[in-house]
Amino acid sequence: MSTRATLPYWLYMNRVFWLLRVPQLFSTCVAFSLVADMGIWRGDIGNWFMSFWCICFIVTLFIVIIELNDLQPRFPFYWYNFPVTFACYAALICLSASIIYSIAYVQFLPDGPEWDRAVAATAFSCIASVLYAIEMAGVWNFYKLKEIPCYVHTVPGLLNVLETFVAGVIFAFLSNTSLYLHQPALECCVAVYSICFIPAAVTILLNLGEWENRLPIPFPIFQLVLTVFSVLLYISALVLWLLYQFYEELGGLPQRSSDVSCIDDLMCAWDQRLAVAVLTAINLLIYVAELGYWARRSL
């Protein structure tokens, strides 16, 4: 095991714990509790974001327990790469939850206790995202001063985090299986999202565990091949999704008003189709950016 894995950095980590970790736990717990207390008013969207805030709380609590009990040396990798990687995801999760929950749900609630709880939950989610972002930036500067390598502090590392995060949001929308079931072209799109997600996640894990040098080929070549493959798959998924969801001759619905499920102003199936299309285009751009990076590295 690398000797770096046993470095305590107690002074810095204690400051992180008292100044960031406790407020992170408090903010995510309050956001989760407020939405849970809404009962039937929380809806499917509320249930989704409850699970996101709960995951952030549980993982943060796990990190706190590990660090308070000095269990970091028992992990087969440099421990402090894990909290900063999680902080990247948590900041994105809480920020996205705040934006989507307020736009797609909170603004349509009637005035009353439920609206107050939803607004308060959104506010605490925003606070949590800021706290996680501060932790990520603080650890970044600390690693830079100590010359400690961290994959998520590199351009491809950040791009991999964004790729897996956007894919995770796509999967959340695809939990509504009526969007694609019994339509082979759209089921292929879902397969593309899954196929591209796995290599990106594996790449993060390889670098987190410092195992990238164990590959039979140079890591830049490995990444270049995977990225080319992902770009081609995402292009096909974007084309198929747009054609079969919004082109009328192929059974799509070109306008929101043509979807009978969009009776009210809440997020309906058509909105979810559009969200998946936009997120697919965003992830394609991220993969293209990564392809440019690895192509330049490999030349």
C-alpha positions, 0 to 999 in steps of 0.5 A: 500500500502506498505510504500516502494512504497513511498520511493523517493530515489531522489538522486540515481534516478536523477543520473540514469536519467541524466547518463543513461535514457537520453542516452538510449532515444537518442540511441534507438531513433537514431537506430529507425530513422536510420533504418526507413530512409532506406526505402525499404532497411530496409526489414522485419527484419529491420521493426521488430527491428524498433518496438523493438527499438521503444518499448524500447524508449516509455517505457523508456520515460514513466518511465522518465515522471513518475519519473519526475512528482513524480507519483510513489506512485500512482502505487499499487506496489513498483515502482522501481521494474518496471524500473529494470525489464524493464531494464533486458528486454531492455538489452536483446532486444537491444543486440539480435537486434544488433547481429541478425540484423548484422548477418542476414541482415547488412553484406549482404547489398551493400556498400553505404548509406544504409549500413552506416545507418544499421551499425550505427543503430547496433552500437547505439543498442549495446550502448543502451544494455550496458546502460540498463545493467548498469542500471540493475546492478546499481539498483541491487547493490543499492537494495542489500545495502538497503535490498530491495527485487526485484524478478528479482534479484533472480535466479527464477526471472532471469530465468523467464525473460529469459524464456519470452524473448526467447519465445518472440523471438520465436514468432517473428520468428513464425510471418512467418505463413508459417512455421507451418500453416495447419500442426497440429503437428507444430501448437501444438508447437506454442500452447506450446510456448503460453501456457508456456509463459503465466504462466511465464509472470503471475509469473513475474506480481504476484511478481512485484505486491507483490501478490504471497502470495495471492495464495491458495497454497505455491508459491514454490509449485505453481512454481514447478507444472508450471515448470514441466508442462512447461518442459514436453510441451517443450520436446514435442514441441522440438521433434515435431518441429525437426521431422516435420521441418527437417525429410524428411519422414515427409515432412521436409527439412533436408538441407538448400539447399533443401529449394527453398526460400534460393536462396540468403544469407539472412535469409530464411524460413529454417533459421527461422525453425532452429532458432526456434529449437535452441531457443526451446532447449535453453528455455527447458534448462532454464526451466530445470534449474528452475525446479531444483531450485524449486525442491530443494526449495520444498524438 
